[in-house]
Amino acid sequence: MKTTTVPVSAPAWFIVDAAGQVPGRIAAKVAHILRGKHKPTFSPHQICGDQVIILNAEKIEAHPKKLLNKMYYKHSGYIGHLHAKTMKTMLDEKPEEILRQAVYGMLPRNRQRLQLIKRVHIFKGEEHPYAPQKPVSLKLDL
């Protein structure tokens, strides 16, 4: 079976507003766009997706029980240096990291994962430096 490789076009830019949304549902839609599965020229071995800007990361919603029970772990590599934070403290300190880890977990576990996560730009508030790229607002049907 012969296969062809379609030349990859320049990536489009999308803006997602995370205010009032659940992190997992945002991450699923963003991962879909990063991979390029919304395009007819999708190819699993190529990076043919688009760039995504996520705004208002500090305004994401979660169930009150999840805010207290969900833990985020980080290990320094030294014995006994496992650091754990609840979702509530992460939301107060680094809300962008909650969405970044959610999107990272939904990307494929292969060599493309690190390249794809660089195409997500997450910000706490409304301002972003990517206005010259003319991003298009993306409506999440959640």
C-alpha positions, 0 to 999 in steps of 0.5 A: 500500500502506497502512502503519501505525505501531505505538506503541512501548512502554516498552523492557525491560531485559536483562542479558548476562553476557560472561564466557567469551564471544567479543565478536562473538557477544555483539555480534550478539545484543545488536544484534538486541535493540537493533533490536527484531527479536525483537519481533513489532512490529518496524519498521525505521524506528522504534526499538522495541528494548530496553535491554541491560546487559553485565557482566564485559567484562573476562572476555571470551575471544579466541584468543591470536593475535587478542589480538596481531594485532587492532588498534583504531584512533583518529584525532584529526583531525590529520595523523599522529595515528593511534593504534593499540592491540592487542586485548590492550592494549585488554582491559587498559585499556578492555575495555568499548570492545571490546564497544562497538565490536563492537556499534556495527559490527553496527548499521545504518549510518543515523541510528538507529545513534547512538541505539541505541548509547546503549541499551547499558550496558557494565561491567567487573565485576558491579555496575551501577546499573540494579537499579531497572529490574528487568533480566531475565537474557538467556541467550545460546545460543552 
